[in-house]
Amino acid sequence: MLDTAVHHWQDGDRRLGQAPAAQRRALERVIERIVAELRWRLGSSFTIDELVDCYDGSPAWSLGLALQASPAEPMAWEQWVSDAAFYRHMRRARDWPKGARGARGSG
């Protein structure tokens, strides 16, 4: 599950980097909102495995956050945007990069 999740997160980050400049602000608003939610759900000290556990149910709550943060930008509602937020938050895990070492090359 870890390798699959990290692969999705890396892909989301890659897609964010390729997003049209005109949509970046809306995408960043959604990412910031999801990262804030992850901080609330996981606290300041978490492992990558805990983040993966949180990812498992994330579509149920992340879409609502995306709709609130960028109601006029449908691209910002796509799952890959949430994946980019998880990738960004993963780098704050206390076991980063050790916990994701095996998955780093799969992107």
C-alpha positions in Angstrom: 0.0 0.0 0.0 2.9 2.4 0.8 4.5 2.1 -2.6 1.1 2.6 -4.4 0.2 5.6 -2.3 3.5 7.3 -2.7 3.4 6.6 -6.5 0.0 8.4 -6.6 1.3 11.3 -4.5 4.4 11.7 -6.7 2.2 11.7 -9.8 0.0 14.3 -8.3 3.0 16.5 -7.6 4.2 16.0 -11.1 0.8 17.0 -12.5 0.8 20.1 -10.3 4.1 21.1 -11.8 2.6 20.8 -15.3 -0.7 22.6 -14.5 -1.5 25.7 -16.4 -0.3 28.9 -14.7 -3.8 30.3 -14.8 -5.1 27.5 -12.5 -2.2 27.3 -10.1 -3.6 29.7 -7.6 -6.8 27.7 -7.2 -4.9 24.4 -7.1 -2.6 25.8 -4.4 -5.6 26.9 -2.3 -7.0 23.4 -2.4 -3.6 21.9 -1.5 -3.1 24.2 1.4 -6.5 23.4 2.7 -5.9 19.6 2.5 -2.5 20.0 4.1 -4.1 21.9 7.0 -6.7 19.2 7.4 -3.9 16.6 7.4 -2.1 18.5 10.2 -5.3 18.5 12.2 -6.0 14.8 11.6 -2.4 13.6 12.2 -0.9 16.2 14.5 2.6 17.5 14.2 4.4 14.1 14.6 3.3 11.3 12.3 4.7 8.5 10.2 4.3 7.8 6.5 2.3 4.7 7.4 -0.1 6.9 9.4 -0.4 9.2 6.4 -1.2 6.2 4.2 -3.9 5.1 6.6 -5.4 8.6 6.3 -5.2 8.5 2.5 -7.3 5.4 2.4 -10.5 7.4 3.3 -9.4 10.7 1.9 -11.6 11.0 -1.1 -14.7 11.2 1.2 -13.4 14.4 2.8 -10.9 15.9 0.4 -13.4 16.6 -2.3 -15.5 18.7 0.1 -12.5 20.7 1.0 -11.6 21.2 -2.6 -15.1 22.4 -3.4 -15.0 24.9 -0.5 -11.5 26.2 -1.4 -12.0 26.6 -5.1 -15.7 26.4 -6.0 -15.3 27.8 -9.5 -12.3 25.6 -10.6 -13.3 22.0 -11.5 -9.7 21.0 -12.2 -9.0 21.6 -8.5 -11.5 19.0 -7.5 -9.6 16.1 -9.2 -8.1 13.4 -7.0 -4.6 14.1 -8.2 -4.7 17.5 -6.5 -5.4 15.8 -3.2 -2.5 13.4 -4.0 -0.2 16.4 -4.5 -1.2 17.6 -1.0 -0.4 14.3 0.5 3.0 14.3 -1.3 3.7 17.7 0.2 2.7 16.6 3.7 4.6 13.4 3.4 7.9 15.3 3.5 7.0 16.4 7.1 6.7 12.8 8.3 9.1 11.9 11.1 10.3 8.9 9.1 10.9 10.8 5.9 12.8 9.9 3.7 13.5 6.5 5.3 9.9 5.3 5.1 9.5 6.2 1.5 12.9 5.2 0.3 11.6 2.1 -1.6 8.9 4.1 -3.4 11.1 7.1 -4.4 12.1 5.6 -7.7 8.6 4.5 -8.7 7.5 8.0 -10.0 
